[in-house]
Amino acid sequence: MHEKKKTASLALSVIIPAYNEAENIGPIHARLTEVLTSAASPYASSYELIFVDDGSSDHSFAMAQKLQQQDLRLKVIKFRRNFGKTAALHAGFSLAKGQQIITIDADMQEDPADLFKLLAKLNEGYDLVSAWREQRHDPTSKTLPSQVFNRVVSQLTGLHLHDFNCGFKAYSSELKDDLQLRLYGELHRFIPVLAWQRGFKVTEIPVIHRPRRFGKSKFGSKRLLNGYLDFIQVLFLTTYLQRPLRLFGTIGTIFFGLGLLIGLHMFWLWLNHIGIGTRPLLSFGVLLLITGIQFISMGLVGEMLRNSAFRAGDEYSIQQIIASDSEE
């Protein structure tokens, strides 16, 4: 009988996604190494660095590859093209062996020394600790949309954080394993929401934020539209994925009800010998009735698809099982 070989675990994995950050690769590696091998670090003998090159068009991969030849604790992943930050995090999670995981952007705007603060908070029983850039050193064109985004997400999801999209985060290994099954598209912006909706404990702590010294920010107007659409997607996935009829059925019932009221009003006018054939309200009422039926039908189809693909494990998330080891 052959036993399955177990992969040795480490205390900490640090994942650094990067896209066109060639000038920052050396400094972020040097600073992380300095912090993690310092006398105050409990991870000096048990950590790994995972650099994920998200299809950079500059010399980011070459720089990381050169560093890897000098540092065996460094692992480097190279994408064939730019697939996005969510894909980079997923690739890093898949390779990580750490019992705890840190993600940090390669732009050097967060100080790696603050990872000890995140991990200390994680050890208090949290599954995700997000960094809060309390005093951001970015242009208004970037900070203002971010403030609006954070407030809207907080109000509509019920998870009240100041900074959802900061890439500097600490994860438990249990959350990392759960996220590997759910991260796709550009959902990295909503990792705290996804974790919280699954029942994991989420919090944030303030960290130092510094101006960017090298490279260019990847923030642009296109990301605003993408973020808006992704937010609608996350709201649907976390609220109505298991119960699509509640969303489409509610909308359909409202439309159908309004159409029915208009139809009854038209019927009353007809009974009183008042012409209704040329009234636009009649066409509008019929349109509402048909649209309402369509929405309800969409909800029922969604329920049938959900039932056919049903997996009980998607309905809940187990934190711990306590049972007796004795067997008769």
C-alpha positions in Angstrom: 0.0 0.0 0.0 1.3 3.4 -1.0 0.8 6.3 1.3 0.1 9.7 -0.1 3.1 12.0 0.3 2.3 15.0 2.4 3.6 18.4 1.4 5.6 20.1 4.1 4.0 23.3 5.4 5.6 26.5 6.3 4.6 29.1 8.9 4.1 31.9 6.4 3.7 32.5 2.7 4.0 36.0 1.2 2.4 36.4 -2.2 3.4 39.4 -4.4 1.4 39.9 -7.5 3.0 42.4 -10.0 2.3 43.9 -13.4 5.1 46.0 -14.9 6.8 46.7 -11.7 10.4 46.0 -12.7 11.9 48.9 -10.7 10.1 47.7 -7.5 11.0 44.0 -7.7 14.4 44.4 -6.1 13.3 46.8 -3.3 10.2 44.8 -2.3 12.2 41.6 -2.2 15.0 43.2 -0.2 12.6 44.8 2.3 10.6 41.6 2.8 13.8 39.6 3.3 15.1 42.2 5.8 11.8 42.1 7.8 11.3 38.4 7.8 14.9 37.5 8.7 15.2 40.1 11.4 15.8 39.2 15.1 12.2 40.2 15.9 10.7 37.9 13.3 9.3 34.5 14.4 9.2 33.4 10.7 12.9 33.7 9.9 13.3 29.9 9.4 9.9 29.1 8.0 8.6 31.4 5.2 8.4 31.6 1.5 8.0 34.4 -1.0 5.8 33.9 -4.1 6.2 36.4 -6.9 3.5 36.3 -9.6 4.3 38.1 -12.8 0.9 38.9 -14.3 2.1 39.0 -17.9 4.4 42.1 -17.6 5.7 43.7 -20.7 8.8 45.1 -18.9 11.7 43.3 -17.2 9.7 42.3 -14.1 10.1 38.6 -14.7 13.8 38.8 -15.5 14.4 40.7 -12.3 12.4 38.2 -10.3 14.2 35.2 -12.0 17.6 36.7 -11.2 16.6 37.1 -7.5 15.3 33.5 -7.4 18.7 32.2 -8.3 20.1 34.0 -5.2 17.2 33.2 -2.8 15.8 29.7 -2.7 12.9 30.8 -0.6 11.6 32.8 -3.6 9.2 31.2 -6.1 8.3 32.9 -9.3 5.2 32.4 -11.5 5.0 33.9 -15.0 1.7 34.2 -16.8 1.7 34.0 -20.6 -0.2 37.3 -20.7 -2.0 39.7 -18.4 -4.8 37.8 -16.7 -5.5 40.2 -13.9 -4.9 40.4 -10.2 -7.5 37.9 -9.2 -5.8 35.2 -11.4 -2.4 36.2 -9.9 -3.7 35.8 -6.3 -5.3 32.4 -7.2 -2.1 31.2 -8.7 -0.2 32.3 -5.6 -2.8 30.7 -3.3 -2.5 27.4 -5.2 1.3 27.3 -4.7 1.4 28.6 -1.1 2.4 26.2 1.7 2.1 28.6 4.6 -0.2 28.2 7.5 -0.8 31.9 7.3 -0.7 34.0 4.1 0.2 37.6 3.4 -0.6 39.3 0.1 1.1 42.6 -0.7 1.4 44.6 -3.9 4.8 45.1 -5.4 4.5 48.9 -5.7 6.2 49.5 -2.3 3.5 51.8 -1.1 2.9 49.6 2.0 5.7 48.8 4.4 6.3 45.0 4.7 7.1 45.6 8.4 3.4 46.1 9.0 2.8 42.5 8.2 3.5 41.6 11.8 0.6 43.8 12.9 -1.7 42.1 10.5 -0.6 38.6 11.6 -0.9 39.6 15.3 -4.5 40.6 14.6 -5.1 37.4 12.7 -3.9 35.4 15.7 -6.7 36.9 17.7 -9.1 34.6 15.9 -9.7 36.4 12.7 -9.6 34.7 9.2 -8.9 37.9 7.2 -7.2 41.1 8.3 -7.2 43.8 5.7 -4.9 46.8 5.8 -6.6 50.2 6.0 -4.6 53.0 4.2 -5.8 55.6 6.7 -3.8 58.4 5.1 -3.4 57.6 1.4 -0.7 59.3 -0.7 -2.4 59.0 -4.0 -4.0 61.6 -6.4 -7.6 62.7 -5.8 -8.6 61.0 -9.1 -7.8 57.7 -7.4 -8.7 58.3 -3.7 -12.1 60.0 -4.3 -13.6 57.1 -6.4 -12.1 54.7 -3.8 -13.9 56.5 -0.9 -17.2 56.4 -2.7 -16.7 52.7 -3.6 -15.9 51.8 0.0 -18.9 53.6 1.4 -21.3 52.1 -1.1 -20.0 48.5 -0.6 -20.2 48.9 3.2 -23.8 50.1 3.1 -25.1 47.6 0.7 -23.2 44.5 2.0 -23.3 45.2 5.7 -19.6 44.7 6.1 -18.2 48.0 7.4 -14.6 48.4 6.3 -12.8 51.6 5.3 -10.6 50.1 2.6 -11.9 47.0 0.8 -9.4 47.1 -2.1 -6.1 47.3 -0.4 -3.8 44.5 -1.6 -2.1 44.2 1.8 -4.0 41.4 3.6 -3.4 38.5 6.0 -5.3 35.2 5.5 -5.8 32.1 7.5 -5.0 28.9 5.6 -8.7 27.8 5.9 -9.9 31.0 4.2 -7.2 30.6 1.5 -8.4 27.1 0.7 -12.0 28.4 0.5 -11.1 31.3 -1.7 -9.4 29.1 -4.2 -12.8 27.6 -5.1 -14.5 31.0 -5.6 -12.0 33.5 -7.0 -12.4 34.3 -10.7 -12.9 37.3 -13.0 -11.9 40.4 -11.0 -13.4 39.4 -7.6 -10.2 40.3 -5.7 -11.7 43.7 -4.9 -14.4 41.9 -2.9 -12.5 39.3 -1.1 -13.5 40.7 2.3 -17.2 40.5 1.3 -16.9 37.0 -0.1 -15.1 35.8 3.1 -17.6 37.6 5.4 -20.6 36.1 3.5 -19.1 32.7 4.0 -19.0 33.2 7.8 -15.3 34.0 8.2 -14.2 36.6 10.6 -13.0 39.8 8.9 -11.5 43.0 10.3 -9.0 45.7 9.3 -6.2 47.7 10.9 -4.6 51.0 9.8 -1.1 50.8 8.2 1.3 53.3 6.8 0.8 54.3 3.2 3.6 55.9 1.1 3.8 57.7 -2.2 4.8 55.6 -5.2 8.4 56.1 -6.1 8.8 53.9 -9.2 6.5 52.7 -11.9 2.9 53.9 -12.8 -0.4 53.2 -11.1 -2.6 50.7 -13.0 -5.8 52.6 -11.9 -7.9 54.0 -14.8 -11.4 55.0 -15.8 -12.0 51.5 -17.1 -11.6 50.1 -13.6 -14.4 52.2 -12.4 -16.9 50.6 -14.8 -15.5 47.2 -14.1 -15.7 47.7 -10.4 -19.3 48.7 -10.6 -20.2 45.7 -12.7 -18.2 43.4 -10.4 -20.1 44.8 -7.4 -23.4 44.0 -8.9 -22.1 40.5 -9.6 -20.9 40.0 -6.0 -24.2 41.3 -4.6 -26.0 38.7 -6.7 -23.6 35.9 -5.9 -23.6 36.5 -2.2 -27.3 37.2 -1.8 -29.3 35.5 -4.5 -27.1 32.8 -6.0 -28.7 30.1 -3.9 -32.2 31.6 -4.3 -32.6 33.2 -7.8 -36.4 33.2 -7.6 -36.3 35.6 -4.7 -34.7 38.3 -6.9 -36.4 37.7 -10.3 -39.7 36.6 -8.6 -39.8 39.8 -6.6 -39.1 42.0 -9.6 -41.6 40.0 -11.7 -44.3 40.2 -9.1 -44.0 44.0 -8.8 -44.2 44.4 -12.6 -47.1 41.9 -12.9 -48.9 43.6 -10.0 -48.6 47.0 -11.5 -49.7 45.7 -14.9 -52.7 43.9 -13.2 -53.8 47.2 -11.5 -53.6 49.0 -14.8 -55.6 46.2 -16.5 -58.3 46.4 -13.8 -58.5 50.2 -14.3 -58.8 49.7 -18.0 -61.5 47.1 -17.5 -63.5 49.5 -15.2 -63.3 52.2 -17.9 -64.5 49.7 -20.5 -67.5 48.7 -18.3 -68.4 52.3 -18.1 -68.3 52.6 -21.9 -65.2 54.7 -22.0 -62.9 54.0 -25.0 -59.6 52.4 -24.1 -58.3 51.2 -27.4 -56.1 54.2 -28.1 -54.9 54.8 -24.6 -51.1 54.3 -24.2 -51.7 53.2 -20.6 -53.3 50.0 -21.9 -50.2 49.1 -23.9 -48.0 49.9 -20.9 -50.1 47.7 -18.6 -49.9 44.8 -21.1 -46.1 45.3 -21.3 -45.8 45.2 -17.5 -47.8 42.0 -17.4 -45.7 40.3 -20.0 -42.4 41.5 -18.4 -43.5 40.4 -15.0 -44.2 36.9 -16.3 -40.8 36.8 -18.0 -39.0 37.8 -14.8 -40.8 35.1 -12.8 -40.1 32.6 -15.5 -36.4 33.5 -15.3 -36.4 33.0 -11.6 -38.0 29.5 -12.0 -35.4 28.6 -14.7 -32.7 29.8 -12.3 -34.1 27.6 -9.6 -34.2 24.5 -11.9 -30.5 25.1 -12.9 -29.6 25.6 -9.2 -31.3 22.4 -8.3 -29.6 20.4 -11.1 -26.2 21.7 -10.0 -26.9 21.6 -6.3 -24.0 20.7 -3.9 -24.8 20.7 -0.2 -21.3 21.9 0.7 -22.0 25.3 -1.0 -24.8 26.0 1.5 -22.6 26.3 4.5 -19.0 26.6 5.8 -17.9 24.4 8.7 -15.4 25.9 11.1 -14.8 23.0 13.4 -16.1 19.5 14.2 -15.8 18.0 17.7 -16.6 14.3 18.1 -15.5 11.3 20.1 -12.7 9.2 18.6 -14.0 6.0 20.1 -15.7 3.5 17.8 -17.3 0.2 18.7 
